[in-house]
């Protein structure tokens, strides 16, 4: 997927793995988060990047969960309880500043996580 964000440039971070691929211009960013290879995430977040809202699609859980969002420095930004059986969580992020954010959805049985960008 091509994302046109003119102010992003080459960046490398061993924890987050932002890097420019040699096959693409420096403005193209390939991003990933290293996770346990045994676990596969069932979380889809869109749109990413965003400016106003995000939707997080996940498998319905039998227990209540908690969605928590942190900025790239680990500072808490937002928390929301997710009722059991919920598959789609919508969050207004228009009051967050531009940057990278991490989220996790946690209950007693599992934790799923990911990240998104606000520009």
N, CA, C and O atoms as a printed pandas DataFrame, in Angstrom:
     atom_number atom_name residue_name chain_id  residue_number  x_coord  y_coord  z_coord
0              1         N          UNK        A               1    0.846   -1.161    0.000
1              2        CA          UNK        A               1    0.000    0.000    0.000
2              3         C          UNK        A               1    0.895    1.228    0.000
3              4         O          UNK        A               1    1.815    1.322    0.813
4              5         N          UNK        A               2    0.643    2.155   -0.886
5              6        CA          UNK        A               2    1.400    3.396   -0.937
6              7         C          UNK        A               2    0.721    4.434   -0.066
7              8         O          UNK        A               2   -0.492    4.629   -0.142
8              9         N          UNK        A               3    1.511    5.096    0.761
9             10        CA          UNK        A               3    1.004    6.143    1.631
10            11         C          UNK        A               3    1.797    7.396    1.324
11            12         O          UNK        A               3    3.025    7.394    1.407
12            13         N          UNK        A               4    1.108    8.463    0.972
13            14        CA          UNK        A               4    1.784    9.703    0.626
14            15         C          UNK        A               4    1.772   10.637    1.831
15            16         O          UNK        A               4    0.795   11.349    2.063
16            17         N          UNK        A               5    2.864   10.630    2.599
17            18        CA          UNK        A               5    3.025   11.521    3.732
18            19         C          UNK        A               5    4.332   12.253    3.503
19            20         O          UNK        A               5    5.394   11.718    3.822
20            21         N          UNK        A               6    4.288   13.465    2.959
21            22        CA          UNK        A               6    5.497   14.135    2.501
22            23         C          UNK        A               6    6.526   14.454    3.575
23            24         O          UNK        A               6    7.702   14.612    3.246
24            25         N          UNK        A               7    6.139   14.558    4.853
25            26        CA          UNK        A               7    7.104   14.952    5.867
26            27         C          UNK        A               7    7.841   13.775    6.488
27            28         O          UNK        A               7    8.733   13.994    7.308
28            29         N          UNK        A               8    7.506   12.529    6.133
29            30        CA          UNK        A               8    8.216   11.377    6.671
30            31         C          UNK        A               8    9.464   11.098    5.864
31            32         O          UNK        A               8    9.445   11.195    4.637
32            33         N          UNK        A               9   10.525   10.760    6.521
33            34        CA          UNK        A               9   11.789   10.446    5.876
34            35         C          UNK        A               9   12.356    9.167    6.464
35            36         O          UNK        A               9   11.735    8.555    7.334
36            37         N          UNK        A              10   13.522    8.758    6.001
37            38        CA          UNK        A              10   14.160    7.537    6.499
38            39         C          UNK        A              10   14.361    7.622    8.005
39            40         O          UNK        A              10   14.806    8.642    8.532
40            41         N          UNK        A              11   14.027    6.532    8.687
41            42        CA          UNK        A              11   14.169    6.459   10.122
42            43         C          UNK        A              11   14.345    5.008   10.493
43            44         O          UNK        A              11   13.711    4.138    9.895
44            45         N          UNK        A              12   15.177    4.729   11.450
45            46        CA          UNK        A              12   15.384    3.356   11.887
46            47         C          UNK        A              12   15.341    3.307   13.402
47            48         O          UNK        A              12   15.966    4.132   14.069
48            49         N          UNK        A              13   14.617    2.358   13.944
49            50        CA          UNK        A              13   14.514    2.157   15.375
50            51         C          UNK        A              13   14.460    0.659   15.610
51            52         O          UNK        A              13   13.576   -0.008   15.072
52            53         N          UNK        A              14   15.359    0.117   16.380
53            54        CA          UNK        A              14   15.431   -1.331   16.563
54            55         C          UNK        A              14   14.211   -1.896   17.274
55            56         O          UNK        A              14   13.916   -3.081   17.121
56            57         N          UNK        A              15   13.495   -1.091   18.044
57            58        CA          UNK        A              15   12.304   -1.575   18.729
58            59         C          UNK        A              15   11.066   -1.547   17.848
59            60         O          UNK        A              15   10.202   -2.416   17.961
60            61         N          UNK        A              16   10.976   -0.561   16.977
61            62        CA          UNK        A              16    9.778   -0.383   16.170
62            63         C          UNK        A              16    9.980   -0.863   14.740
63            64         O          UNK        A              16    9.013   -1.255   14.088
64            65         N          UNK        A              17   11.184   -0.844   14.246
65            66        CA          UNK        A              17   11.521   -1.265   12.894
66            67         C          UNK        A              17   10.900   -0.405   11.802
67            68         O          UNK        A              17   10.306   -0.934   10.862
68            69         N          UNK        A              18   11.028    0.894   11.912
69            70        CA          UNK        A              18   10.736    1.770   10.791
70            71         C          UNK        A              18   11.983    1.771    9.930
71            72         O          UNK        A              18   13.072    2.053   10.431
72            73         N          UNK        A              19   11.857    1.470    8.672
73            74        CA          UNK        A              19   13.052    1.510    7.830
74            75         C          UNK        A              19   12.676    1.710    6.382
75            76         O          UNK        A              19   11.601    1.307    5.938
76            77         N          UNK        A              20   13.558    2.325    5.671
77            78        CA          UNK        A              20   13.366    2.496    4.233
78            79         C          UNK        A              20   13.944    1.275    3.532
79            80         O          UNK        A              20   15.047    0.835    3.856
80            81         N          UNK        A              21   13.225    0.745    2.602
81            82        CA          UNK        A              21   13.656   -0.414    1.849
82            83         C          UNK        A              21   14.472    0.061    0.663
83            84         O          UNK        A              21   14.140    1.084    0.063
84            85         N          UNK        A              22   15.528   -0.653    0.309
85            86        CA          UNK        A              22   16.393   -0.261   -0.798
86            87         C          UNK        A              22   15.640   -0.230   -2.131
87            88         O          UNK        A              22   16.067    0.453   -3.062
88            89         N          UNK        A              23   14.533   -0.954   -2.233
89            90        CA          UNK        A              23   13.777   -0.989   -3.479
90            91         C          UNK        A              23   12.879    0.231   -3.670
91            92         O          UNK        A              23   12.379    0.469   -4.769
92            93         N          UNK        A              24   12.675    0.995   -2.615
93            94        CA          UNK        A              24   11.751    2.117   -2.654
94            95         C          UNK        A              24   12.494    3.411   -2.334
95            96         O          UNK        A              24   13.564    3.377   -1.725
96            97         N          UNK        A              25   11.937    4.548   -2.738
97            98        CA          UNK        A              25   12.569    5.827   -2.382
98            99         C          UNK        A              25   12.546    6.016   -0.865
99           100         O          UNK        A              25   11.783    5.365   -0.151
100          101         N          UNK        A              26   13.374    6.894   -0.408
101          102        CA          UNK        A              26   13.521    7.137    1.020
102          103         C          UNK        A              26   12.204    7.586    1.668
103          104         O          UNK        A              26   12.036    7.410    2.875
104          105         N          UNK        A              27   11.281    8.152    0.911
105          106        CA          UNK        A              27    9.999    8.585    1.463
106          107         C          UNK        A              27    9.065    7.419    1.757
107          108         O          UNK        A              27    8.074    7.587    2.468
108          109         N          UNK        A              28    9.366    6.241    1.222
109          110        CA          UNK        A              28    8.523    5.073    1.450
110          111         C          UNK        A              28    8.964    4.397    2.726
111          112         O          UNK        A              28   10.150    4.126    2.913
112          113         N          UNK        A              29    8.019    4.124    3.604
113          114        CA          UNK        A              29    8.359    3.535    4.887
114          115         C          UNK        A              29    7.721    2.158    4.996
115          116         O          UNK        A              29    6.519    1.996    4.785
116          117         N          UNK        A              30    8.530    1.187    5.321
117          118        CA          UNK        A              30    8.054   -0.157    5.621
118          119         C          UNK        A              30    8.054   -0.244    7.140
119          120         O          UNK        A              30    9.080    0.012    7.770
120          121         N          UNK        A              31    6.932   -0.597    7.735
121          122        CA          UNK        A              31    6.879   -0.611    9.192
122          123         C          UNK        A              31    6.372   -1.942    9.702
123          124         O          UNK        A              31    5.521   -2.577    9.080
124          125         N          UNK        A              32    6.898   -2.355   10.829
125          126        CA          UNK        A              32    6.443   -3.572   11.479
126          127         C          UNK        A              32    6.819   -3.501   12.944
127          128         O          UNK        A              32    7.685   -2.723   13.345
128          129         N          UNK        A              33    6.156   -4.323   13.735
129          130        CA          UNK        A              33    6.496   -4.453   15.137
130          131         C          UNK        A              33    6.856   -5.910   15.347
131          132         O          UNK        A              33    6.075   -6.800   15.009
132          133         N          UNK        A              34    8.039   -6.162   15.906
133          134        CA          UNK        A              34    8.439   -7.535   16.198
134          135         C          UNK        A              34    7.555   -8.079   17.306
135          136         O          UNK        A              34    7.444   -7.487   18.380
136          137         N          UNK        A              35    6.931   -9.211   17.030
137          138        CA          UNK        A              35    6.084   -9.856   18.026
138          139         C          UNK        A              35    6.425  -11.329   18.079
139          140         O          UNK        A              35    7.118  -11.842   17.200
140          141         N          UNK        A              36    5.952  -12.001   19.088
141          142        CA          UNK        A              36    6.155  -13.435   19.226
142          143         C          UNK        A              36    5.610  -14.131   17.990
143          144         O          UNK        A              36    4.428  -13.992   17.677
144          145         N          UNK        A              37    6.445  -14.872   17.289
145          146        CA          UNK        A              37    6.031  -15.491   16.030
146          147         C          UNK        A              37    5.002  -16.586   16.227
147          148         O          UNK        A              37    4.336  -16.977   15.269
148          149         N          UNK        A              38    4.853  -17.093   17.447
149          150        CA          UNK        A              38    3.867  -18.130   17.710
150          151         C          UNK        A              38    2.441  -17.567   17.770
151          152         O          UNK        A              38    1.473  -18.306   17.589
152          153         N          UNK        A              39    2.316  -16.272   18.021
153          154        CA          UNK        A              39    1.001  -15.654   18.155
154          155         C          UNK        A              39    0.652  -14.922   16.873
155          156         O          UNK        A              39    1.499  -14.247   16.287
156          157         N          UNK        A              40   -0.576  -15.052   16.443
157          158        CA          UNK        A              40   -1.034  -14.275   15.301
158          159         C          UNK        A              40   -2.144  -13.351   15.776
159          160         O          UNK        A              40   -3.068  -13.785   16.463
160          161         N          UNK        A              41   -2.054  -12.104   15.418
161          162        CA          UNK        A              41   -3.015  -11.118   15.868
162          163         C          UNK        A              41   -4.246  -11.141   14.979
163          164         O          UNK        A              41   -4.146  -11.238   13.756
164          165         N          UNK        A              42   -5.396  -11.053   15.605
165          166        CA          UNK        A              42   -6.658  -10.983   14.884
166          167         C          UNK        A              42   -7.207   -9.563   14.896
167          168         O          UNK        A              42   -8.413   -9.363   14.754
168          169         N          UNK        A              43   -6.335   -8.582   15.065
169          170        CA          UNK        A              43   -6.750   -7.188   15.162
170          171         C          UNK        A              43   -6.479   -6.476   13.843
171          172         O          UNK        A              43   -5.394   -6.592   13.273
172          173         N          UNK        A              44   -7.478   -5.740   13.368
173          174        CA          UNK        A              44   -7.324   -4.893   12.185
174          175         C          UNK        A              44   -7.690   -3.482   12.598
175          176         O          UNK        A              44   -8.766   -3.252   13.150
176          177         N          UNK        A              45   -6.805   -2.541   12.336
177          178        CA          UNK        A              45   -7.053   -1.137   12.651
178          179         C          UNK        A              45   -7.076   -0.351   11.351
179          180         O          UNK        A              45   -6.198   -0.526   10.506
180          181         N          UNK        A              46   -8.069    0.513   11.180
181          182        CA          UNK        A              46   -8.145    1.360    9.991
182          183         C          UNK        A              46   -8.864    2.651   10.342
183          184         O          UNK        A              46   -9.604    2.666   11.325
184          185         N          UNK        A              47   -8.690    3.733    9.597
185          186        CA          UNK        A              47   -7.622    3.928    8.613
186          187         C          UNK        A              47   -6.303    4.164    9.334
187          188         O          UNK        A              47   -6.280    4.638   10.469
188          189         N          UNK        A              48   -5.243    3.841    8.686
189          190        CA          UNK        A              48   -3.913    4.012    9.261
190          191         C          UNK        A              48   -2.952    4.395    8.156
191          192         O          UNK        A              48   -2.634    3.552    7.316
192          193         N          UNK        A              49   -2.473    5.635    8.118
193          194        CA          UNK        A              49   -2.579    6.687    9.127
194          195         C          UNK        A              49   -3.958    7.344    9.124
195          196         O          UNK        A              49   -4.773    7.119    8.230
196          197         N          UNK        A              50   -4.191    8.154   10.140
197          198        CA          UNK        A              50   -5.485    8.808   10.308
198          199         C          UNK        A              50   -5.287   10.234   10.820
199          200         O          UNK        A              50   -4.175   10.646   11.151
200          201         N          UNK        A              51   -6.386   10.970   10.874
201          202        CA          UNK        A              51   -6.375   12.300   11.476
202          203         C          UNK        A              51   -7.493   12.472   12.499
203          204         O          UNK        A              51   -7.405   13.335   13.372
204          205         N          UNK        A              52   -8.558   11.649   12.397
205          206        CA          UNK        A              52   -9.729   11.872   13.244
206          207         C          UNK        A              52  -10.183   10.664   14.051
207          208         O          UNK        A              52  -10.301   10.754   15.273
208          209         N          UNK        A              53  -10.439    9.545   13.401
209          210        CA          UNK        A              53  -11.013    8.377   14.072
210          211         C          UNK        A              53  -10.282    7.123   13.658
211          212         O          UNK        A              53   -9.723    7.046   12.564
212          213         N          UNK        A              54  -10.290    6.132   14.547
213          214        CA          UNK        A              54   -9.814    4.806   14.189
214          215         C          UNK        A              54  -10.905    3.802   14.526
215          216         O          UNK        A              54  -11.692    4.002   15.452
216          217         N          UNK        A              55  -10.938    2.733   13.769
217          218        CA          UNK        A              55  -11.790    1.591   14.067
218          219         C          UNK        A              55  -10.882    0.396   14.267
219          220         O          UNK        A              55   -9.981    0.145   13.467
220          221         N          UNK        A              56  -11.126   -0.334   15.335
221          222        CA          UNK        A              56  -10.341   -1.528   15.627
222          223         C          UNK        A              56  -11.291   -2.713   15.564
223          224         O          UNK        A              56  -12.237   -2.818   16.345
224          225         N          UNK        A              57  -11.017   -3.599   14.621
225          226        CA          UNK        A              57  -11.808   -4.817   14.465
226          227         C          UNK        A              57  -11.058   -5.963   15.112
227          228         O          UNK        A              57   -9.862   -6.141   14.879
228          229         N          UNK        A              58  -11.755   -6.737   15.922
229          230        CA          UNK        A              58  -11.128   -7.851   16.613
230          231         C          UNK        A              58  -12.137   -8.980   16.766
231          232         O          UNK        A              58  -13.335   -8.777   16.570
232          233         N          UNK        A              59  -11.663  -10.146   17.110
233          234        CA          UNK        A              59  -12.585  -11.248   17.360
234          235         C          UNK        A              59  -13.347  -10.951   18.653
235          236         O          UNK        A              59  -12.806  -10.357   19.586
236          237         N          UNK        A              60  -14.595  -11.370   18.688
237          238        CA          UNK        A              60  -15.409  -11.123   19.875
238          239         C          UNK        A              60  -14.849  -11.926   21.050
239          240         O          UNK        A              60  -14.574  -13.119   20.922
240          241         N          UNK        A              61  -14.688  -11.275   22.166
241          242        CA          UNK        A              61  -14.172  -11.936   23.367
242          243         C          UNK        A              61  -15.329  -12.283   24.291
243          244         O          UNK        A              61  -16.352  -11.599   24.315
244          245         N          UNK        A              62  -15.150  -13.350   25.046
245          246        CA          UNK        A              62  -16.200  -13.744   25.983
246          247         C          UNK        A              62  -16.138  -12.947   27.275
247          248         O          UNK        A              62  -17.101  -12.929   28.041
248          249         N          UNK        A              63  -14.998  -12.278   27.527
249          250        CA          UNK        A              63  -14.841  -11.451   28.725
250          251         C          UNK        A              63  -14.694   -9.985   28.336
251          252         O          UNK        A              63  -14.287   -9.662   27.221
252          253         N          UNK        A              64  -15.032   -9.112   29.268
253          254        CA          UNK        A              64  -14.790   -7.685   29.076
254          255         C          UNK        A              64  -13.287   -7.449   28.898
255          256         O          UNK        A              64  -12.467   -8.095   29.549
256          257         N          UNK        A              65  -12.941   -6.519   28.011
257          258        CA          UNK        A              65  -11.535   -6.187   27.754
258          259         C          UNK        A              65  -11.315   -4.705   27.996
259          260         O          UNK        A              65  -12.256   -3.941   28.209
260          261         N          UNK        A              66  -10.064   -4.324   27.958
261          262        CA          UNK        A              66   -9.706   -2.921   28.107
262          263         C          UNK        A              66   -8.803   -2.508   26.956
263          264         O          UNK        A              66   -7.774   -3.137   26.708
264          265         N          UNK        A              67   -9.190   -1.449   26.254
265          266        CA          UNK        A              67   -8.370   -0.862   25.197
266          267         C          UNK        A              67   -7.577    0.275   25.822
267          268         O          UNK        A              67   -8.149    1.160   26.458
268          269         N          UNK        A              68   -6.249    0.251   25.639
269          270        CA          UNK        A              68   -5.384    1.313   26.141
270          271         C          UNK        A              68   -4.510    1.792   25.002
271          272         O          UNK        A              68   -3.989    0.990   24.227
272          273         N          UNK        A              69   -4.349    3.121   24.902
273          274        CA          UNK        A              69   -3.512    3.719   23.858
274          275         C          UNK        A              69   -2.409    4.529   24.531
275          276         O          UNK        A              69   -2.654    5.283   25.472
276          277         N          UNK        A              70   -1.169    4.353   24.018
277          278        CA          UNK        A              70    0.008    5.069   24.504
278          279         C          UNK        A              70    0.663    5.776   23.335
279          280         O          UNK        A              70    0.556    5.328   22.194
280          281         N          UNK        A              71    1.349    6.890   23.617
281          282        CA          UNK        A              71    2.127    7.517   22.545
282          283         C          UNK        A              71    3.450    6.776   22.398
283          284         O          UNK        A              71    3.713    5.825   23.134
284          285         N          UNK        A              72    4.280    7.201   21.460
285          286        CA          UNK        A              72    5.516    6.484   21.148
286          287         C          UNK        A              72    6.501    6.477   22.315
287          288         O          UNK        A              72    7.377    5.613   22.364
288          289         N          UNK        A              73    6.382    7.406   23.246
289          290        CA          UNK        A              73    7.263    7.415   24.414
290          291         C          UNK        A              73    6.700    6.593   25.571
291          292         O          UNK        A              73    7.316    6.514   26.634
292          293         N          UNK        A              74    5.529    5.981   25.367
293          294        CA          UNK        A              74    4.920    5.155   26.402
294          295         C          UNK        A              74    3.984    5.895   27.331
295          296         O          UNK        A              74    3.495    5.320   28.304
296          297         N          UNK        A              75    3.724    7.163   27.049
297          298        CA          UNK        A              75    2.821    7.950   27.885
298          299         C          UNK        A              75    1.372    7.560   27.597
299          300         O          UNK        A              75    0.951    7.500   26.442
300          301         N          UNK        A              76    0.628    7.301   28.652
301          302        CA          UNK        A              76   -0.789    6.946   28.539
302          303         C          UNK        A              76   -1.566    8.055   27.843
303          304         O          UNK        A              76   -1.375    9.233   28.145
304          305         N          UNK        A              77   -2.446    7.682   26.907
305          306        CA          UNK        A              77   -3.262    8.651   26.175
306          307         C          UNK        A              77   -4.764    8.429   26.346
307          308         O          UNK        A              77   -5.532    9.389   26.410
308          309         N          UNK        A              78   -5.185    7.157   26.422
309          310        CA          UNK        A              78   -6.624    6.877   26.356
310          311         C          UNK        A              78   -6.891    5.478   26.892
311          312         O          UNK        A              78   -6.068    4.577   26.732
312          313         N          UNK        A              79   -8.058    5.300   27.536
313          314        CA          UNK        A              79   -8.479    3.975   27.994
314          315         C          UNK        A              79   -9.985    3.851   27.810
315          316         O          UNK        A              79  -10.735    4.803   28.030
316          317         N          UNK        A              80  -10.410    2.666   27.405
317          318        CA          UNK        A              80  -11.837    2.418   27.195
318          319         C          UNK        A              80  -12.144    0.963   27.512
319          320         O          UNK        A              80  -11.415    0.065   27.089
320          321         N          UNK        A              81  -13.218    0.728   28.253
321          322        CA          UNK        A              81  -13.666   -0.641   28.497
322          323         C          UNK        A              81  -14.411   -1.136   27.270
323          324         O          UNK        A              81  -15.218   -0.414   26.683
324          325         N          UNK        A              82  -14.134   -2.366   26.892
325          326        CA          UNK        A              82  -14.753   -2.986   25.721
326          327         C          UNK        A              82  -15.619   -4.135   26.229
327          328         O          UNK        A              82  -15.089   -5.126   26.732
328          329         N          UNK        A              83  -16.950   -4.019   26.105
329          330        CA          UNK        A              83  -17.836   -5.066   26.612
330          331         C          UNK        A              83  -17.597   -6.411   25.922
331          332         O          UNK        A              83  -17.168   -6.460   24.769
332          333         N          UNK        A              84  -17.875   -7.487   26.633
333          334        CA          UNK        A              84  -17.773   -8.829   26.058
334          335         C          UNK        A              84  -18.633   -8.911   24.805
335          336         O          UNK        A              84  -19.732   -8.358   24.765
336          337         N          UNK        A              85  -18.136   -9.600   23.781
337          338        CA          UNK        A              85  -18.872   -9.770   22.539
338          339         C          UNK        A              85  -18.658   -8.672   21.511
339          340         O          UNK        A              85  -19.128   -8.794   20.380
340          341         N          UNK        A              86  -17.954   -7.595   21.877
341          342        CA          UNK        A              86  -17.719   -6.479   20.961
342          343         C          UNK        A              86  -16.677   -6.862   19.917
343          344         O          UNK        A              86  -15.618   -7.395   20.248
344          345         N          UNK        A              87  -16.991   -6.581   18.643
345          346        CA          UNK        A              87  -16.054   -6.857   17.555
346          347         C          UNK        A              87  -15.445   -5.595   16.960
347          348         O          UNK        A              87  -14.370   -5.654   16.363
348          349         N          UNK        A              88  -16.113   -4.453   17.111
349          350        CA          UNK        A              88  -15.645   -3.209   16.495
350          351         C          UNK        A              88  -15.609   -2.102   17.548
351          352         O          UNK        A              88  -16.623   -1.781   18.167
352          353         N          UNK        A              89  -14.415   -1.523   17.738
353          354        CA          UNK        A              89  -14.246   -0.436   18.693
354          355         C          UNK        A              89  -13.856    0.809   17.911
355          356         O          UNK        A              89  -12.869    0.800   17.175
356          357         N          UNK        A              90  -14.629    1.880   18.069
357          358        CA          UNK        A              90  -14.333    3.157   17.412
358          359         C          UNK        A              90  -13.791    4.140   18.435
359          360         O          UNK        A              90  -14.306    4.245   19.549
360          361         N          UNK        A              91  -12.728    4.871   18.039
361          362        CA          UNK        A              91  -12.101    5.834   18.947
362          363         C          UNK        A              91  -11.862    7.136   18.195
363          364         O          UNK        A              91  -11.310    7.141   17.095
364          365         N          UNK        A              92  -12.286    8.235   18.803
365          366        CA          UNK        A              92  -11.999    9.566   18.271
366          367         C          UNK        A              92  -10.601    9.950   18.724
367          368         O          UNK        A              92  -10.365   10.126   19.919
368          369         N          UNK        A              93   -9.668   10.083   17.780
369          370        CA          UNK        A              93   -8.284   10.447   18.111
370          371         C          UNK        A              93   -7.943   11.849   17.613
371          372         O          UNK        A              93   -6.770   12.219   17.547
372          373         N          UNK        A              94   -8.965   12.630   17.264
373          374        CA          UNK        A              94   -8.729   13.968   16.706
374          375         C          UNK        A              94   -8.037   14.895   17.699
375          376         O          UNK        A              94   -7.395   15.860   17.284
376          377         N          UNK        A              95   -8.151   14.628   18.996
377          378        CA          UNK        A              95   -7.513   15.465   20.016
378          379         C          UNK        A              95   -6.090   15.009   20.345
379          380         O          UNK        A              95   -5.398   15.669   21.120
380          381         N          UNK        A              96   -5.644   13.891   19.767
381          382        CA          UNK        A              96   -4.256   13.449   19.918
382          383         C          UNK        A              96   -3.402   14.283   18.969
383          384         O          UNK        A              96   -3.888   14.721   17.926
384          385         N          UNK        A              97   -2.166   14.504   19.309
385          386        CA          UNK        A              97   -1.261   15.216   18.405
386          387         C          UNK        A              97   -0.704   14.275   17.345
387          388         O          UNK        A              97   -0.819   13.057   17.482
388          389         N          UNK        A              98   -0.098   14.824   16.284
389          390        CA          UNK        A              98    0.532   13.980   15.262
390          391         C          UNK        A              98    1.625   13.110   15.888
391          392         O          UNK        A              98    2.344   13.553   16.784
392          393         N          UNK        A              99    1.741   11.877   15.409
393          394        CA          UNK        A              99    2.782   10.986   15.909
394          395         C          UNK        A              99    2.406    9.533   15.794
395          396         O          UNK        A              99    1.419    9.175   15.151
396          397         N          UNK        A             100    3.209    8.697   16.427
397          398        CA          UNK        A             100    3.000    7.246   16.452
398          399         C          UNK        A             100    2.368    6.860   17.779
399          400         O          UNK        A             100    2.740    7.380   18.831
400          401         N          UNK        A             101    1.415    5.948   17.720
401          402        CA          UNK        A             101    0.700    5.504   18.910
402          403         C          UNK        A             101    0.605    3.984   18.907
403          404         O          UNK        A             101    0.492    3.357   17.854
404          405         N          UNK        A             102    0.653    3.405   20.098
405          406        CA          UNK        A             102    0.512    1.972   20.280
406          407         C          UNK        A             102   -0.775    1.711   21.033
407          408         O          UNK        A             102   -1.170    2.500   21.893
408          409         N          UNK        A             103   -1.430    0.609   20.715
409          410        CA          UNK        A             103   -2.627    0.244   21.451
410          411         C          UNK        A             103   -2.528   -1.209   21.875
411          412         O          UNK        A             103   -1.817   -2.006   21.263
412          413         N          UNK        A             104   -3.251   -1.535   22.929
413          414        CA          UNK        A             104   -3.397   -2.929   23.322
414          415         C          UNK        A             104   -4.824   -3.147   23.780
415          416         O          UNK        A             104   -5.448   -2.281   24.394
416          417         N          UNK        A             105   -5.319   -4.329   23.462
417          418        CA          UNK        A             105   -6.622   -4.763   23.952
418          419         C          UNK        A             105   -6.327   -5.958   24.853
419          420         O          UNK        A             105   -5.803   -6.977   24.404
420          421         N          UNK        A             106   -6.673   -5.814   26.134
421          422        CA          UNK        A             106   -6.257   -6.812   27.127
422          423         C          UNK        A             106   -7.455   -7.285   27.936
423          424         O          UNK        A             106   -8.315   -6.493   28.321
424          425         N          UNK        A             107   -7.496   -8.590   28.188
425          426        CA          UNK        A             107   -8.407   -9.154   29.170
426          427         C          UNK        A             107   -7.638  -10.215   29.944
427          428         O          UNK        A             107   -6.420  -10.321   29.798
428          429         N          UNK        A             108   -8.321  -10.996   30.758
429          430        CA          UNK        A             108   -7.636  -11.986   31.589
430          431         C          UNK        A             108   -6.976  -13.086   30.761
431          432         O          UNK        A             108   -6.006  -13.694   31.211
432          433         N          UNK        A             109   -7.485  -13.349   29.562
433          434        CA          UNK        A             109   -6.998  -14.480   28.771
434          435         C          UNK        A             109   -5.991  -14.104   27.692
435          436         O          UNK        A             109   -5.160  -14.934   27.323
436          437         N          UNK        A             110   -6.039  -12.865   27.170
437          438        CA          UNK        A             110   -5.179  -12.533   26.036
438          439         C          UNK        A             110   -4.899  -11.044   25.936
439          440         O          UNK        A             110   -5.600  -10.211   26.512
440          441         N          UNK        A             111   -3.837  -10.738   25.175
441          442        CA          UNK        A             111   -3.460   -9.364   24.874
442          443         C          UNK        A             111   -3.177   -9.294   23.389
443          444         O          UNK        A             111   -2.420  -10.107   22.859
444          445         N          UNK        A             112   -3.781   -8.323   22.709
445          446        CA          UNK        A             112   -3.474   -8.065   21.302
446          447         C          UNK        A             112   -3.057   -6.607   21.200
447          448         O          UNK        A             112   -3.565   -5.753   21.927
448          449         N          UNK        A             113   -2.126   -6.328   20.292
449          450        CA          UNK        A             113   -1.602   -4.968   20.217
450          451         C          UNK        A             113   -1.277   -4.597   18.780
451          452         O          UNK        A             113   -1.263   -5.442   17.886
452          453         N          UNK        A             114   -1.018   -3.315   18.583
453          454        CA          UNK        A             114   -0.638   -2.810   17.276
454          455         C          UNK        A             114   -0.277   -1.339   17.394
455          456         O          UNK        A             114   -0.161   -0.809   18.499
456          457         N          UNK        A             115   -0.101   -0.689   16.268
457          458        CA          UNK        A             115    0.220    0.728   16.296
458          459         C          UNK        A             115   -0.457    1.436   15.148
459          460         O          UNK        A             115   -0.901    0.814   14.184
460          461         N          UNK        A             116   -0.530    2.761   15.269
461          462        CA          UNK        A             116   -1.098    3.586   14.205
462          463         C          UNK        A             116   -0.420    4.942   14.213
463          464         O          UNK        A             116    0.222    5.331   15.188
464          465         N          UNK        A             117   -0.574    5.654   13.105
465          466        CA          UNK        A             117    0.013    6.975   12.936
466          467         C          UNK        A             117   -1.083    8.017   12.830
467          468         O          UNK        A             117   -2.133    7.777   12.235
468          469         N          UNK        A             118   -0.826    9.171   13.411
469          470        CA          UNK        A             118   -1.696   10.334   13.234
470          471         C          UNK        A             118   -0.852   11.414   12.585
471          472         O          UNK        A             118    0.245   11.721   13.050
472          473         N          UNK        A             119   -1.369   11.990   11.509
473          474        CA          UNK        A             119   -0.621   13.048   10.820
474          475         C          UNK        A             119   -1.388   14.331   10.814
475          476         O          UNK        A             119   -0.912   15.331   10.277
